[in-house]
Amino acid sequence: MNDSENSKPKQKVGVIGVVFMIYAMACAGAFGIEDMIPFAGPGLTVVMLIVIPFFWAVPNALISAELGSALPYEGGSYVWVKRAFGEFWGFQSCFGRLVSYYVGVPIYVVLAGDYMGSLLNWNDTYTYIFKLILIAIFAFINYKGVKDVAAVGTVLGILIVAAFACVIIIGFSHAQYNPVEPFAREDQSVIASVGGALAIGMWMYTGYESMANVAGELENPQVIPKALMIVVPLIILTYVPTTIAGLCSVGQWKSWGTDGVSYGDVAALAGSGWAVFFVVVAFLGQISTYNSWMATSSRAFLVLAEDNLAPKILTKTNKNSVPIVGWALMVALSVLFASFSFDVIAILTVTAILFPTSLMMFAALKLRISEPDLPRPFKVKLNNFWFGALCMLVPLTAFVALYLNGLDYFVAGCAMFIIGPILYMIARKSLGGMTKKDPEHNPENPKTKMPYGDMKRIAFFYFMLGVLVAIGYFFLNWYEDPAYYIETYGNEHIFNLFMGGVVGTASVSFILAIVFYGIHKKKDDATNRIDTKQEGLK
């Protein structure tokens, strides 16, 4: 454990407080599911809401709980991946999460402002001003520290759960339609329907590991795995019964959407005032999510800086252990993206989380095998074979989602990950990395000024990225409909431009793989390599 982590003041937050912080980060109501229904069909939507947790949410929660109990340090998945595979892969994991955090978190204040703006019929200017006020309020709350965040998250979380419980009761008491008919849309393929449902569903079921970013600030970090075992069933019960209740009471599955028929219409069955009430709940749900994500995301840079992989100024905290620069950057980007649309913000975040989440699964399996005696207060009770099968559910789901989420998401996400190793090399050479922190256990190759084996790791990274993109070229040419992109972007050449981006990304990836493998063969001489065990945190 880091000395700096030992010296930080600890916050006393109980299981219930952590439950609702995670609930806010991974759920905060069923808002967003409305868009799944007309795209996939009512029956398929319900099935996907039931199935996705077992392939995505449950493995994520179980693995996060085990790793978080074994290594309850600030930084979460970055620390876990670094422990398993070293600082290069740890950096790549953290880079992907940083993109999803700092670009994606403002999406919640955008939605909150839009919900309230639609209720009060504000124009764009008034709505944007209101978003800035929200940012200022929750920036202040987060600046005071994680305990206040937990208190706010608990109050908002309880209110959201109660509101959706009311919708379930109202919906079932007004049941008049079969909620799973038709099962799927008849005007598109089942693969296309599943693709749409999978993209939204994975977004709805993401966020379980992020509470570990503040584990180092909690007096008892073992409350996190306990909270995870409570929050997953709570989220499933928020999504599935609510959606079934809505479909069986108001029907109109083709008209559902965030700007169409929604859970507010279900609430309105009990009286006209309930529609207004539910828009307010939608607003509270989004600010609850924004509040919790701001608390954890602002800390993501902190552990990189402590490992000399980001500027030291990022380690400066206030008296409540809030990293000032990370907090300020989150506030600044929230102000910037507050004027953007949901789709513009989401295009990077959906794909960005797939790789780091998959890498976390590989790290869990590696640590089970390489460090079987590592104390695990919470341990998934499976032998290594079945534990590996559990871990592989997430990368397999991510692999499918990578190609079904859409060509635009695919190109933007894959192109983004080309940057990761380059940023790592810049940080490593300019700041020293783990070698500066602990040279005995992290020796540096004097020929490359990088850890032994890093050139080969970077070559492998780019080769695998090239393979994934090449697969995407052939699959997306068959799967995608160019007319959709022409209609969406208003450019008749846009599909060809995107496919050109796929070819360019694959080409650059393979070229970089060859270059770095050549450097590895020439300068990372195996006869001079010092094999050291990556001990990570002590």
Residue, then its C-alpha position, 0 to 999 in steps of 0.5 A: m500500500n502507498d504511504s500517501e494512501n495511508s496518510k489520507p483521512k478516512q471517511k466512514v460510509g456504511v453499506i447502505g451509503v455505498v449501495f446507493m452510490i453504486y446504484a446511482m452510478a450503474c442505474a439511477g432508474a430505468f431511464g434510457i430503456e425506453d429507446m430499446i423498446p421500439f428498436a428491438g420490440p417489447g418481447l426481445t427488450v424484456v428478454m435482453l434486460i433479463v439476460i444481459p446481467f448474467f453475461w455482463a453485470v453479474p460477472n462484473a460485480l462478482i469480479s469487482a467484489e473479489l478484486g476489491s476485497a483482495l486489493p482495496y486500494e484507490g484506483g480500482s481496476y488500474v491497480w488490479v490490472k497493474r498487479a496482474f500484468g504490469e504498468f503498461w497494461g495498467f496504463q491502458s486500462c486506466f486510459g480507457r476508463l479515463v476517456s469513458y469517465y471524463v467524456g461520458v460523465p457530463i452526459y448525466v447533467v445533459l439529460a437532467g437539464d433536458y428533462m427539466g427543460s422539457l417539463l418547463n418548456w425552456n429554450d436552449t439558453y435557459t436549459y444550458i444555464f440550468k445545467l451550469i447551475l447543476i454543475a456548480i451545485f454538485a461540484f461544491i458537494n464533491y469538493k467537500g468529500v466522498k461522505d457528503v456524496a454518499a449522503v446525497g446519493t442515499v437520499l436520491g437513491i431511496l427516492i428513485v427506488a420508491a418512485f419506480a416501485c409506485v410505477i410497478i404497482i400502477g402499471f400492473s394494476h392497469a394491465q391490459y396488453n401482453p407485454v411481450e407481443p410482438f416479440a421482435r420487430e418484423d422490419q429488421s433482422v434479429i441481429a440488428s435488434v439484438g445489437g441495439a438492445l445490447a448497446i443500450g443494455m450494457w450501458m444501463y448495466t455498467g459501473y460496478e467497479s468504479m466505487a473502488n476508485v475511492a476505496g482508499e478513502l473509506e474507513n472500511p473498504q470491505v463494505i464495497p463487496k457487500a454492497l455489490m451483492i445487494v445492488v445488482p439484484l436491486i438494479i435488475l428489479t428496477y429495470v425488468p418489472t418496471t418495463i413489463a408493467g409499462l408495456c402491459s399498461v400503456g402498450q404503444w411499444k412503437s412510440w416508446g422513447t425518451d421523447g415519446v411514451s415513457y414511464g411517466d405515462v405509466a405514472a399518469l394512469a394514477g392521475s395527471g400530476w404523476a406525469v410531472f412527478f415522474v419527470v422530476v424523478a427522471f431529473l433526480g435520477q440523472i443528477s444522482t448519477y452525475n453526482s456519484w460519477m463525479a466523485t469517483s472519476s475525479r480520482a482516476f488521475l490520482v493513482l497514475a500521478e502517484d505512479n509517475l505516469a501523470p504529472k505530480i500536480l494531479t496528486k494535490t488534494n484538498k483537506n477532504s482528499v479530493p484531487i483538485v486538478g481532476w475535480a477541476l477538469m471534470v467540472a470544466l469538461s462538464v461545462l464544455f459538454a453541457s451544450f452537446s447532445f447525448d449521442v455526441i457524448a456517448i459515441l466514445t464512451v460505449t466502446a471505451i469501456l469494453f477494453p478496460t472491462s475485459l482487461m479487468m477480467f483477464a487480470a482477475l483470472k491471472l491473479r487467481i492462478s499466479e497468486p492463489d494465496l492472496p487474501r481474498p475476504f470475498k472470494v467467488k466460490l468457483n474453481n479456476f476452470w469455472f472462474g475462468a469461464l465466468c471471467m470470459l463472459v465479459p470479453l465475449t460480450a464486449f467482442v460482440a458489442l464492439y461490432l454490433n454497436g454501430l460503425d461510427y462507434f467502432v471507428a471512433g473507439c478503435a482509433m482512440f485506442i491507438i493513442g493509448p500506448i503513445l501516451y504511455m511512452i510519453a509519460r514513462k519517458s518524461l516522468g519515470g513511471m514505476t522505475k522511479k518509484d521502485p527501481e528494484h522491482n521495476p528495472e528499466n532497459p537502458k537501450t529503450k528507456m522503458p521496462y524490459g519487454d514493453m516493446k513486445r507488449i506494445a507490438f502485441f497490443y497493436f497487432m491485436l487491435g489490427v486484427l479486431v479492426a480487420i475483422g470489423y471491416f469484413f463484418l461491418n461491410w456485410y452487417e451495416d446498412p449504408a442508408y442508415y448513415i446517410e440519413t443520420y449524418g446527411n452525407e451520401h459519402i459518410f459510409n465510405l468515409f467510415m469504412g476508410g477509417v476502418v482500413g486506415t486504423a487497421s493499417v496503422s495498427f499493423i505498421l506500428a506492430i511491426v515497428f515495435y516488434g522490430i525495436h523489441k528484437k533489436k534492443d530488448d535483448a532477451t539475454n540481458r532481460i531481468d525477469t522480475k516479479q511485478e509485485g505492485l502494491k505492498 
